[in-house]
Amino acid sequence: FAAQRHVLTYMEDAVSQLLENREDISQYGIARFFTEYFNSVRQGTHILFREFSFVQATPHNRASFLRTFWRCFRTVGKNGGKYSSICCYLLTAHEYHCLLQLLCPDFPMELTQKAARIVLMDDAMDCLMSFSDFLFAFQIQFYYSEFLESVAAIYQDLLAGKNPNTVIVPTSSSGQHRQRQPPNDCNPLEGVEASLFYQCLESLCDRSKYSCPPSALVKEMLSSVQRMTFYGFLMALAKDQGINRALGALPDKGDLFLDPAMDQELEKLVAQVSGLSVSGSASSSADTANMPVRNSPRINSPWKPLHHRRKMDAESEGSNEETDSSEN
């Protein structure tokens, strides 16, 4: 159970943070620190602003990052935008990467580009994508990164007529992602035999120690076609709601822009700010109404440009000198 849940990974990280911040932690105790740390792990907030090597270290970390990215930026996908008059903002891969870096400063651009290629099916990285298209493609690319590397190798071997049982399975999760050579999917008649492709993928899922999509869903997907291209397979993975539910990080596409808990918190925050603004305005109006009407001397604002304030000081000093000389 400890290995399956990556308990050792979190224990090592907790101890490392404890040692780095021992002076601050000593003020409220080690027990409280561990309690708050593992509460953050359970809630999925522990990945915020962490280095990429930690964000991608465990399946739970990856799912937490996906969920956090969706909750933070889901408003990008609704209420209209500068590029679209229909329903959503459209952003480039570079712009989505900037959003990812707000949560993980060293997030690699290569992963963002791979996710964009699933949507765009080519190398046109300057094309615009909707938030939902990018998010579901990014989910597949990020969560199943090692699996997709092996799938790319299998696909290339099948295209070349090589032994499909010779599969390269990634053995390191150090965060170093190899550059994947995009297979040629330009001709819709190209691709590999879907049944043979599935046999290879089933064998890969059985022996891989990394996260893989459910074999039953992959089989259902490939059994409906005779041939399948590489990017066609990736797009089918991204669009499959069964795989999305099995992963459990994001809601269904129809509920993508709904987050009642977050909306409720935002409504409370807006109500508090509005209440303060209204009460402040009302009290100010009441005080003004109760004040007697009189001609008050004009009071200059203290917020003046620096050079203007220096000029006023100089004039004041000159005035004092004249007063002193007249007295003498």
Secondary structure, 3 states (H helix, E strand, C coil): CCCCCCHHHHHHHHHHHHHHCHHHHCCCCHHHHHHHHHHHHHHCCCCCCCCHHHHCCCHHHHHHHHHHHHHHHHHHHCCCCCCCCCCCCEECHHHHHHHHHHHCCCCCHHHHHHHHHHHHCCCCCCCCEEHHHHHHHHHHHHHCHHHHHHHHHHHHHHHHCCCCCCCCCCCCCCCCCCCCCCCCCCCCCCCEEHHHHHHHHHHHHHHCCCCCCCHHHHHHHHCCCCEECHHHHHHHHHHCHHHHHHHCCCCCHHHCCCCHHHHHHHHHHHHHHHHHHHHHHHHHHHHHHHCCCCCCCCCCCCCCCHHHHHHHHHHHHHHHHHHHHHHC
